[in-house]
Amino acid sequence: MKRTPGRRRLLQRSFAAGASLLLSACDRLTLNQPFSDLMKNAQWLSRAAQDRLAGPHALAQEFSPAEIREPFRPNGTLMPAGAAYQALLADGFAHWRLRVDGLVRTPLDLSLTQLRAMPRRTQITRHDCVEGWSCIGQWSGVQLARVLAQAQPMPRARYVVFHCADQMEEGDPGSLYYESIDLDDAFHPQTLLAFELNGRALPVENGAPLRLRVERQLGYKHAKYVMRVELVESFAQLHGGQGGYWEDQGYEWYAGI
């Protein structure tokens, strides 16, 4: 049965939405500096409210199979540009590898077959897009925590960065999408590297062969077409230094719901 959010959950959702829905992760906005600073401060209020009201280990709401939507509505890129991704797609991702590196003791190169052989988690959750729409789907994959446990993060590691295959600027292969989360969300039981959607292999438009599911945050944090997972101490050396493609444009880094 579907769990009905209690008062605490409703307060948490409305607080975060008040800040988050001012921005669209799918439509570019030109932000002046005072507004950008305001939103950066608001994200930490959102994070503090979430931890205070629900706790850092609280689970996102899960749903019944009857509530699954078919087909699941895609967001963002529907087909990555570039020959490299097209070659991987052409052979059914047989030569695709997930690189796990950065501040880890044991760097990994994992095939899709190896990921599928790990203990999996299946969950039915709602994807909340910053544009205002939602969609419920069933996700299966390996918990990110299991992969990180194999890689053995170093004590200095604070964030997990997801480097993706989707090119955000036409004709610019250097403009690849990236996102990041902290270790609290990385080790949350519902944070998945998902390779199945609604009981089938992940479709291209939904992020094949692998995408992030970080269920307590808005949809633009759920990186698609994941190619590499990097553990870092800070964002200083990453692109615009804000921890994500849209964050570099002025959007909030923590997009809690």
Phi, psi and omega in degrees: 000148176292134176274131179275127181300137175278183182300320181297318180294319180294321177295318179299312182296316183291324179296312182293319183296328181301322177276317189291322187283357173290340184243154172242124177282356183251346178235127182291140175235150171263114185258131172282163188296316178301321180292319178300316179296321179300316182291325177295324176288324182295327182297325181285329172296320178298315181295317179297321179295319180297314181294322182289318186277324186240341182088151184292343183251008180296145180271144170292154180298137174245157191235175181270159178303330181295341183265001179293139178260133175236129349285159178286129183293126178278161176226154177067217182298138178255338178204110180301140176279162174107146184291329184297313180292320181299324179292320178295318179296321184297328180256024176065028178065023180296331181257005176289142175223142173265118177269129176240114185209202186091226183277067177229153178278334184229089176301146184235150167229104189250131174280167176296324178298318179294319178296319180293336180280347179283158174305133184252160173236139175240133181215146178251111187226171180254130175270119180253111180274145179295342176289344176116354180259159179226157179207136182259131179215162177258123183247136174233141179178192178259138177297134179304326181302324180293319179293317180295326178298323177291322182284337178060081179302144175281158182302331182284345183294131179238333185226155175246123183251135181250115179262131192240171183267348185278127182272122189270336179245124183302128178080005181239094182293349177275354184264050183281144181294143172212156178214172180205155174221165177272176184290332176301311179288327181298324182263007177292139185298337180268000178277114187242151158263100191268135177237001175225146176228125179053041173082006180230163177306141183304124178291157179303314183294343179256006170117016184306144006268350187211136176222160177275140167238114178236088202293345181264013179229163182293165192300328183290347175280345185273077187304135178257164175054046185291131180245330186212141175242120184239132175263131185225165176268329179208174180262006190304324183263009184254107173047244182275358175083010183253358173096005179183159181301309182288328177297325176295339176272355178118359181278161185289143180283318178262114185245056185292151176232000000 
